[in-house]
Amino acid sequence: MNLSQITAEYFSPYTGQMFQVKRKGIVVAQLQLEQVSISTISNKNFRQQFSLYLKSSGLTAFPDGLFTLSHPECGDLQQVYLNRVLPEQAGDQTPYYQISFN
């Protein structure tokens, strides 16, 4: 799938489902899609900006970087940048991640 053609609506049906995060073909983590957030800022020359917020299924975190995001129905999205973000609840030790699409 071409990353430049993906929209927030593409991911919305998968909210609550698990995705695999891979690097060099090896599964690094299982992440649950928690939220698809659409930006209020828009530019007619570009797609609507949006972000995916994902929650780790465990307490093990991994460093920010380029990964392959994999889902049985979506297939593989290669070269997506995941960065760790703070959880909404203070004291929550669960690793959360964000993928931004501009």
C-alpha distances in whole Angstrom, upper triangle without the diagonal:
4,6,9,8,8,12,14,15,11,13,16,17,16,19,21,19,19,16,16,16,16,18,18,17,20,20,21,21,21,20,20,19,22,21,18,21,20,22,25,25,23,23,23,21,18,16,18,18,17,17,17,20,20,23,24,25,28,30,29,27,25,25,22,20,16,15,12,11,11,12,13,12,9,8,8,7,9,11,12,16,18,21,24,26,29,30,31,34,37,37,34,33,30,27,25,21,19,16,16,14,16
4,6,6,7,11,14,15,12,14,17,19,18,20,23,21,21,18,18,18,18,19,19,19,22,22,23,23,23,21,22,20,23,21,19,20,19,21,24,23,21,20,20,18,15,13,16,16,16,17,17,20,21,24,25,27,30,31,30,28,25,25,22,19,16,15,13,13,14,15,17,15,12,12,10,8,9,11,11,15,17,21,24,25,29,30,31,34,37,38,35,34,31,28,25,22,19,15,15,12,14
4,5,5,9,12,13,11,12,16,17,17,19,21,20,19,16,17,16,17,17,19,19,21,21,21,21,21,19,20,17,20,19,16,17,16,17,21,20,18,18,18,16,13,11,13,13,13,13,14,17,18,21,23,25,27,29,27,25,23,22,19,16,13,13,12,11,13,15,17,16,12,12,11,7,8,9,8,12,14,17,20,22,25,26,28,31,33,34,31,31,28,25,22,18,16,12,11,9,10
4,6,8,12,14,12,14,17,19,19,21,24,23,23,20,21,20,20,21,22,22,25,24,24,24,24,22,23,20,22,20,17,17,16,16,19,18,16,15,15,13,10,8,11,11,12,14,15,19,20,24,26,28,31,32,30,28,26,24,21,19,16,16,15,15,17,18,21,19,15,16,14,11,12,12,11,14,16,19,22,23,27,28,29,32,35,36,33,33,30,27,24,20,17,14,12,8,9
4,7,10,11,10,12,15,17,17,19,22,21,22,20,21,21,21,23,24,24,26,25,26,25,24,23,22,19,22,19,16,17,15,17,19,18,16,15,15,13,10,8,11,12,13,14,15,19,21,24,26,28,31,33,32,29,27,27,23,21,19,18,17,16,17,17,19,17,13,15,14,12,13,14,14,16,18,21,24,25,28,29,30,33,36,37,34,34,31,28,25,22,19,15,14,10,11
4,7,8,6,8,11,13,14,15,19,18,18,16,18,18,19,21,23,22,24,23,23,22,21,19,19,16,18,16,12,14,13,15,17,17,16,16,16,15,12,9,10,10,10,11,12,16,17,21,23,25,28,29,29,26,25,24,21,20,17,16,15,13,14,15,17,14,11,13,13,10,12,13,12,15,16,19,22,22,25,25,26,30,32,34,31,31,27,25,22,19,16,12,11,8,10
4,5,5,7,9,12,13,14,18,17,19,17,20,19,22,23,25,25,26,25,25,24,22,19,18,15,16,14,10,11,9,12,14,15,13,14,14,14,11,8,7,8,8,10,11,14,16,20,23,25,28,29,29,27,26,25,22,21,19,19,17,15,16,16,18,16,13,15,15,13,16,16,14,16,17,19,21,21,24,24,24,28,31,32,30,30,27,25,21,18,15,12,11,8,10
4,5,6,6,10,11,11,15,15,17,16,19,19,22,24,26,26,27,24,24,22,21,18,16,12,13,10,6,8,7,10,13,14,13,15,16,17,13,10,8,8,6,8,8,12,14,18,21,23,26,27,27,25,25,25,22,21,20,19,18,15,16,16,18,16,13,16,16,14,17,18,15,16,16,18,20,19,22,21,21,24,27,29,27,27,24,22,19,16,13,11,10,9,11
4,5,5,8,10,11,14,15,17,17,20,21,23,26,28,27,28,26,26,24,22,19,17,13,14,12,9,10,9,13,15,16,16,17,17,19,16,12,10,12,10,11,11,14,16,19,22,24,27,29,29,28,27,28,25,24,23,21,20,17,17,16,18,15,13,16,17,16,19,20,17,19,19,21,23,22,24,24,23,26,30,32,29,29,26,25,21,19,17,15,14,12,14
4,6,7,8,10,14,13,15,14,17,18,20,23,25,24,25,23,24,22,20,17,16,13,14,13,10,12,12,15,18,19,18,19,19,20,17,13,12,13,11,12,11,14,15,19,21,23,26,28,28,26,26,26,24,23,20,19,17,14,14,13,14,11,9,12,14,12,16,18,15,18,18,21,22,22,25,24,24,27,31,32,29,29,26,24,21,19,16,14,14,12,15
4,6,5,7,10,10,12,11,14,16,18,21,23,22,23,21,21,19,16,14,12,9,11,9,7,10,11,15,18,19,19,21,21,22,18,15,13,13,10,10,8,11,12,15,17,19,22,24,25,23,23,23,21,21,19,17,15,12,12,11,13,11,9,12,13,12,15,17,14,16,16,18,19,19,22,21,21,24,27,28,25,26,22,20,17,15,13,12,12,12,15
4,5,6,9,10,13,13,17,18,21,24,27,26,26,23,23,21,18,15,13,9,10,8,6,9,11,14,17,19,19,21,22,23,20,16,14,14,11,11,9,11,13,15,18,19,23,25,26,25,25,26,23,23,22,20,19,15,15,13,15,13,12,15,17,16,19,20,17,19,18,20,21,20,22,20,20,23,26,28,25,26,22,21,18,17,15,14,14,14,17
4,6,9,9,12,13,17,19,22,25,27,25,26,23,24,21,18,16,13,10,11,11,10,13,14,18,21,23,22,25,25,26,23,19,18,18,15,15,12,14,14,17,19,19,23,26,27,26,26,27,25,25,24,22,19,16,15,12,13,11,11,14,16,16,20,22,19,21,20,22,23,23,24,23,22,25,28,29,26,27,23,23,20,19,17,17,18,17,20
4,6,5,8,9,13,15,18,22,24,22,22,19,20,17,14,12,9,7,9,9,9,13,15,19,22,24,24,26,27,27,24,20,19,18,15,14,11,12,11,13,15,16,20,22,23,22,23,24,23,22,21,19,17,13,12,9,11,9,9,12,14,14,18,20,17,19,18,20,20,20,22,20,21,23,26,27,24,24,20,19,17,16,15,15,16,16,20
4,6,9,10,14,16,19,23,25,24,24,20,20,17,14,11,8,5,6,6,7,11,14,17,20,22,23,26,27,28,24,21,19,18,14,12,9,10,9,11,14,14,18,20,22,21,22,23,22,22,22,19,18,14,14,12,14,13,12,16,17,16,19,21,18,19,17,19,18,18,19,17,17,19,23,24,20,21,18,17,15,14,14,14,16,16,20
4,7,10,13,15,19,22,25,24,23,19,19,16,12,10,6,5,6,8,10,14,17,20,23,25,26,29,30,31,28,24,22,21,17,15,12,11,9,10,12,12,15,18,20,19,21,23,22,23,22,20,19,15,14,12,14,14,14,17,18,18,21,22,19,20,18,19,18,18,19,16,17,18,22,22,19,19,16,16,14,14,15,16,18,19,23
4,7,10,13,16,20,23,21,20,16,17,14,10,8,5,6,8,10,12,16,19,22,25,27,28,30,31,31,28,24,23,22,18,16,12,12,10,10,12,11,15,18,19,19,20,22,21,22,21,18,16,13,11,9,10,11,11,14,15,16,19,20,18,19,17,19,19,19,20,18,19,21,24,24,20,20,17,16,15,15,15,16,18,19,23
4,7,10,13,17,19,17,16,13,13,10,6,5,4,6,9,12,14,17,20,23,27,28,29,31,32,32,29,25,24,22,19,16,13,12,9,9,9,9,12,16,16,16,17,19,19,19,18,15,14,10,9,7,9,11,11,12,13,14,17,18,16,17,15,17,17,18,20,18,20,21,24,23,20,19,15,14,13,13,14,15,18,19,23
4,7,10,13,16,14,13,10,11,8,6,5,6,7,11,13,14,17,20,23,26,27,28,29,31,30,27,23,23,21,18,15,12,12,9,10,10,10,13,16,16,15,15,17,16,16,15,12,10,7,6,5,8,10,9,10,10,11,13,15,13,14,13,15,16,17,20,19,21,22,25,25,21,20,16,14,13,12,13,13,16,17,21
4,6,10,13,11,10,6,8,6,5,6,9,11,14,16,17,20,23,25,29,30,30,31,33,32,28,25,25,23,20,17,14,14,11,11,10,10,13,15,14,14,13,15,15,15,13,10,8,6,5,6,9,12,11,10,9,11,12,14,12,14,12,15,16,18,20,20,22,24,26,25,22,20,16,14,14,13,14,14,17,18,22
4,7,10,9,8,6,6,5,6,7,10,12,15,17,17,20,22,24,28,28,29,30,32,31,27,24,24,22,19,16,13,13,11,12,10,11,13,15,13,12,10,12,12,11,10,6,6,5,6,9,12,15,13,12,10,10,10,11,10,11,9,12,13,16,19,19,22,24,25,25,21,19,16,13,13,11,12,12,15,17,20
4,7,6,5,4,5,7,9,11,14,15,19,20,20,23,25,27,31,31,31,32,33,32,28,26,26,24,22,19,17,17,14,15,13,15,16,17,15,13,11,12,12,11,9,6,5,6,7,11,14,16,14,12,9,10,9,10,10,12,11,14,15,19,22,22,25,27,28,28,24,22,19,16,16,14,15,14,17,19,22
4,5,5,7,7,10,12,14,17,18,21,23,23,25,27,28,32,32,32,32,34,32,29,27,28,25,23,21,19,19,17,18,16,17,18,19,16,14,11,11,11,9,8,5,6,9,11,14,17,19,17,15,12,12,9,9,11,11,11,14,16,19,22,24,27,29,30,29,26,23,21,18,18,15,16,15,18,19,22
4,6,9,10,13,15,17,21,22,25,26,26,28,30,31,35,34,34,34,36,34,30,29,30,28,26,24,22,22,20,21,19,21,21,22,19,17,14,15,15,12,10,8,8,12,13,16,18,21,19,16,13,13,10,11,13,14,15,18,19,23,26,27,31,33,34,32,30,27,24,21,21,19,20,19,21,22,25
4,7,9,12,14,16,19,20,24,25,25,28,30,31,35,35,35,35,36,35,31,29,30,28,26,24,22,22,20,21,19,19,20,22,19,18,15,17,17,15,12,9,8,11,10,14,15,18,17,13,11,12,11,12,14,16,16,19,21,24,27,28,31,33,34,33,30,27,24,21,22,20,20,19,22,23,26
4,6,9,12,14,18,20,23,25,25,28,30,32,36,36,36,37,38,37,33,31,31,29,27,24,22,22,19,19,16,17,17,18,15,15,13,15,16,14,13,10,10,11,11,14,16,19,18,15,13,14,13,14,15,16,16,18,19,23,25,26,29,30,32,30,27,24,22,19,20,18,20,19,23,24,27
4,6,8,11,14,16,19,22,23,25,28,30,34,34,34,36,37,36,32,30,30,27,25,22,19,19,16,15,13,13,14,15,13,13,11,14,15,14,13,10,9,10,9,12,14,17,16,14,12,14,13,14,15,15,14,17,17,20,23,23,26,27,29,27,24,21,18,16,17,16,18,17,21,22,26
4,7,10,13,16,18,21,22,24,27,28,32,33,33,35,36,35,32,29,29,26,24,21,18,17,14,13,11,11,11,13,10,9,8,10,12,12,12,9,10,10,11,14,16,19,18,17,14,15,14,14,14,14,12,14,14,17,19,20,23,24,25,24,21,18,15,13,14,13,15,16,19,21,25
4,6,10,13,15,18,19,22,25,27,30,31,32,34,36,35,31,29,28,25,22,19,16,14,11,10,7,8,8,10,8,8,8,11,13,13,13,11,11,10,11,12,15,18,17,16,14,15,15,16,14,14,12,13,13,16,17,17,20,21,23,21,18,16,13,11,11,11,14,15,18,21,24
4,7,10,13,15,17,20,23,26,29,30,31,33,35,34,31,28,27,25,21,18,14,13,9,8,6,6,8,11,10,11,11,14,15,16,15,12,12,10,10,10,13,15,15,15,14,15,16,17,15,16,13,15,14,16,18,17,20,21,23,21,18,16,12,11,11,11,14,15,18,20,24
4,6,9,12,14,16,20,22,26,27,28,30,32,32,28,25,24,21,18,15,11,9,6,5,5,6,9,11,11,11,12,14,14,15,15,12,12,9,10,10,13,15,14,15,14,14,16,16,14,14,11,13,12,13,15,14,16,18,20,19,16,15,11,9,8,8,11,12,16,18,21
4,6,9,12,15,18,21,24,26,27,29,31,31,28,24,23,21,17,14,10,8,5,5,6,7,11,13,14,14,15,17,17,18,18,15,15,11,11,11,13,14,14,15,15,15,18,19,16,16,13,15,14,14,16,14,15,17,20,19,16,15,12,11,9,10,11,13,16,18,22
4,6,8,11,14,17,21,22,23,26,28,28,24,21,19,17,13,11,7,6,4,7,9,11,14,16,17,16,17,18,17,18,18,15,15,11,12,11,14,14,13,15,15,14,17,18,15,15,13,14,14,14,15,14,15,17,20,21,17,17,14,13,10,9,10,11,13,15,18
4,7,10,13,16,19,22,23,26,28,29,25,22,19,17,14,11,8,6,5,6,10,11,14,16,18,17,18,19,18,20,20,18,18,15,15,14,17,17,16,19,19,18,20,21,17,17,14,15,14,13,14,11,12,14,17,18,15,16,13,12,9,10,10,12,14,16,19
4,6,10,13,15,18,19,22,24,25,22,19,16,14,10,8,6,5,7,9,13,15,18,19,20,19,20,21,19,20,20,19,19,15,17,16,19,18,16,19,19,18,20,20,17,17,14,15,15,13,14,12,12,15,18,20,17,18,15,15,11,11,10,11,12,14,17
4,7,10,13,15,16,19,21,22,18,15,12,11,7,6,5,6,9,12,16,18,21,22,23,21,21,22,19,20,19,19,18,15,16,16,19,17,15,18,18,16,19,19,15,16,14,15,16,15,16,15,15,18,21,23,20,21,18,17,13,12,10,10,10,11,14
4,7,9,12,13,17,19,20,17,14,11,9,5,5,6,8,11,14,18,20,23,24,24,22,23,22,20,20,20,20,20,18,20,19,22,21,18,21,21,18,21,20,17,16,15,15,16,14,16,15,14,18,21,23,21,22,20,18,14,13,10,10,9,10,12
4,7,9,10,13,15,17,14,11,7,6,4,7,9,11,15,18,21,24,27,27,28,25,25,25,22,22,22,22,22,19,21,21,24,22,20,22,22,19,21,21,17,17,17,17,19,17,19,18,17,21,24,26,24,26,23,22,18,16,13,12,10,10,10
4,5,7,11,13,15,12,11,7,5,5,8,11,13,17,20,23,26,28,29,29,26,26,25,22,22,22,23,23,21,24,24,27,25,23,25,24,21,23,22,18,18,18,18,19,17,19,19,18,22,24,27,25,27,25,23,19,17,14,13,10,10,9
4,6,10,13,15,13,12,8,8,9,12,15,17,20,23,27,30,32,32,33,30,30,29,25,26,26,27,27,25,27,27,30,28,26,28,28,25,26,25,22,21,21,21,22,20,21,22,20,24,26,29,28,29,28,26,22,21,17,17,14,13,12
4,7,10,12,11,10,8,7,10,12,16,18,22,25,28,31,33,33,34,31,30,28,25,25,25,26,27,25,28,28,31,30,27,29,28,25,26,24,21,21,21,21,23,21,22,23,22,26,28,31,30,31,29,27,24,21,18,17,13,13,10
4,7,9,8,8,6,7,10,14,17,20,23,27,30,33,35,35,35,32,31,30,26,26,25,27,27,25,28,28,31,29,26,28,27,24,25,24,21,21,22,23,25,23,25,26,25,29,31,34,32,34,32,29,26,23,19,18,14,12,10
4,5,6,7,7,9,12,16,19,22,26,29,32,35,37,38,37,34,33,31,27,27,26,27,27,26,29,29,32,30,27,29,28,24,25,24,22,22,24,24,27,25,28,29,28,32,34,37,35,36,34,32,28,25,22,19,16,13,10
4,6,7,8,11,15,18,21,25,28,31,34,37,40,40,40,37,35,34,30,29,28,29,29,28,30,30,32,30,27,29,28,25,26,25,23,24,26,27,29,29,31,32,31,35,37,40,38,39,37,34,31,28,24,22,18,15,12
4,7,9,12,15,18,22,25,28,32,34,37,39,40,39,36,34,32,29,27,26,27,27,26,29,29,32,30,26,28,27,23,24,23,22,22,25,26,29,28,31,33,32,36,38,41,39,39,37,34,31,28,24,21,18,14,11
4,7,8,12,15,18,21,24,28,30,33,36,36,36,32,31,29,25,24,22,24,23,23,25,26,28,26,23,24,23,20,21,20,18,19,21,22,25,25,28,29,29,33,35,37,35,36,33,31,27,24,20,17,14,11,8
4,6,9,12,15,19,21,25,28,30,33,34,33,31,29,28,24,23,21,22,21,20,22,23,25,23,20,22,21,18,19,18,17,18,19,21,24,23,26,27,27,31,33,35,33,34,31,28,25,22,18,15,12,9,7
4,6,10,13,16,20,23,26,29,31,32,32,29,28,27,24,23,22,22,22,20,23,23,25,23,20,22,22,19,20,20,17,18,19,20,22,21,24,24,24,28,30,33,30,31,29,27,23,20,16,14,11,8,7
4,7,11,14,17,20,23,26,29,29,29,26,25,24,20,20,19,20,20,19,21,22,25,23,20,22,21,17,19,18,15,15,16,16,19,18,20,21,21,25,27,29,27,28,26,23,20,17,13,11,8,6,5
4,7,10,13,17,20,23,25,26,26,23,23,22,18,18,18,18,18,16,19,19,22,20,17,20,19,16,17,17,13,13,14,14,16,15,18,18,18,22,24,26,24,25,22,20,16,14,10,9,6,5,7
4,6,10,13,16,19,22,22,22,19,19,18,15,16,15,16,16,14,16,17,20,19,17,19,17,15,16,15,12,11,10,11,13,12,14,15,15,19,21,23,21,21,19,16,13,10,7,5,4,6,9
4,6,10,13,16,18,19,19,17,17,17,15,15,15,14,14,11,14,14,17,17,14,16,15,13,15,15,11,11,9,11,12,11,14,14,14,18,20,22,19,19,16,14,10,8,5,5,7,8,12
4,7,10,13,15,16,17,15,15,16,14,15,16,15,15,13,15,15,19,19,17,18,17,16,17,17,13,12,10,10,10,9,11,10,11,14,17,18,15,16,13,11,7,6,5,7,9,12,15
4,7,10,12,13,14,12,13,14,13,15,15,14,14,11,13,13,17,17,16,17,16,15,17,17,13,13,9,10,9,10,11,10,12,14,17,17,14,14,10,9,6,5,6,8,11,14,18
4,6,9,10,11,10,12,14,14,16,17,15,16,13,15,15,18,19,18,19,18,18,19,19,16,15,12,12,10,10,11,9,11,13,15,15,11,11,7,6,5,6,9,12,15,18,21
4,5,7,8,8,10,13,14,16,17,15,15,13,14,15,18,20,19,19,18,18,19,19,17,16,12,12,10,11,12,11,14,15,16,15,12,10,6,5,6,8,11,14,17,20,23
4,7,9,10,12,16,17,19,19,17,17,15,15,15,17,19,19,20,19,20,21,22,19,19,16,16,14,15,16,14,16,16,18,17,13,11,8,8,10,12,15,17,20,23,27
4,6,8,11,15,17,19,20,18,19,17,18,18,20,23,23,23,22,22,23,23,21,20,17,16,14,15,15,14,17,16,17,15,12,10,7,8,10,13,16,19,22,25,29
4,6,10,13,16,18,20,19,20,19,20,21,24,26,25,25,24,24,24,24,22,20,16,16,13,14,14,13,16,15,15,13,10,7,5,6,10,12,16,19,23,26,29
4,7,10,13,16,18,16,18,17,19,20,23,26,25,24,22,22,22,22,20,18,15,14,12,14,14,14,18,18,18,16,13,10,8,7,11,12,16,18,22,25,28
4,7,9,12,15,14,16,16,18,20,23,25,24,23,21,20,20,19,17,15,12,11,8,11,12,13,17,17,17,16,13,10,8,6,9,9,13,15,19,22,25
4,7,9,11,11,14,14,16,19,22,25,23,22,19,18,17,16,14,12,10,9,8,12,14,15,19,20,20,19,16,13,12,9,10,10,13,14,17,20,23
4,6,10,11,14,15,18,21,24,26,24,23,20,18,17,15,13,11,9,7,7,11,14,16,19,21,21,20,18,15,14,11,11,10,12,13,16,19,22
4,7,9,13,13,17,20,23,25,22,22,18,16,15,12,10,7,6,5,6,10,13,16,19,21,21,21,19,17,15,12,11,9,10,10,13,16,18
4,6,10,12,15,19,22,24,21,20,16,14,12,9,8,5,6,7,10,13,16,19,22,24,25,25,22,20,18,15,14,11,11,10,12,15,17
4,7,10,13,16,20,21,18,17,13,11,8,5,5,4,6,9,12,15,19,21,24,26,27,27,25,23,21,17,16,12,12,10,12,13,16
4,6,9,13,16,18,15,14,10,8,6,5,5,6,7,10,13,16,20,21,24,26,27,27,24,22,20,16,15,12,12,10,13,14,17
4,6,10,13,14,12,10,6,5,4,6,6,9,10,13,15,18,22,23,25,28,29,29,26,24,21,18,17,14,14,11,14,15,18
4,7,10,12,9,8,6,5,6,8,7,10,9,13,15,17,20,21,23,25,27,27,24,23,19,16,15,12,12,10,13,14,17
4,7,9,7,6,4,6,8,11,11,13,13,16,18,20,23,23,25,27,29,29,26,24,21,18,17,15,15,13,16,16,20
4,6,5,5,7,9,12,15,14,16,16,19,20,22,24,23,25,27,30,30,26,25,21,19,18,16,16,15,18,18,21
4,6,6,8,11,14,18,17,20,19,23,24,25,28,27,28,30,33,33,29,28,24,23,21,20,20,19,21,21,25
4,6,9,11,15,18,17,20,20,23,25,26,28,27,29,31,34,34,30,30,26,24,22,21,20,19,21,20,23
4,7,8,12,15,14,17,17,21,22,24,27,26,27,30,33,33,29,29,25,23,21,19,18,16,17,16,20
4,7,10,13,13,17,17,21,23,25,28,27,29,31,34,34,30,29,26,24,22,19,19,17,19,18,21
4,6,10,10,14,14,18,20,23,26,26,28,31,33,33,29,28,24,22,20,18,17,14,17,16,19
4,7,7,11,12,16,18,20,24,24,26,29,31,32,28,27,24,21,19,16,15,12,13,12,15
4,6,9,11,15,18,21,24,25,28,30,32,32,29,28,25,21,20,16,15,12,14,13,16
4,6,9,13,16,19,23,24,27,29,31,31,28,27,24,20,19,15,14,11,12,12,14
4,6,10,13,16,19,21,23,26,27,28,25,24,21,18,15,12,10,7,9,9,12
4,7,10,13,16,18,21,24,25,25,23,22,19,16,14,10,8,6,8,9,12
4,7,9,13,15,18,20,21,22,19,18,15,12,10,6,6,5,8,11,14
4,6,10,12,15,18,19,19,17,16,14,10,8,5,5,7,9,12,15
4,7,9,13,15,15,15,13,12,11,7,6,4,6,9,12,15,18
4,6,9,12,12,13,12,11,10,8,6,5,7,10,12,16,18
4,7,9,9,10,9,9,9,8,7,8,10,13,15,19,21
4,6,7,8,6,8,7,7,6,9,11,15,16,20,22
4,7,9,8,11,10,11,9,12,13,16,18,21,23
4,6,6,9,10,12,11,14,16,20,21,24,27
4,6,9,11,12,13,16,18,21,23,27,28
4,6,9,11,13,16,19,23,25,28,30
4,6,8,10,13,16,20,22,26,28
4,6,9,13,16,19,22,26,28
4,6,10,13,17,20,23,26
4,7,10,14,17,20,23
4,7,11,13,17,20
4,7,10,14,17
4,6,10,13
4,7,10
4,6
4
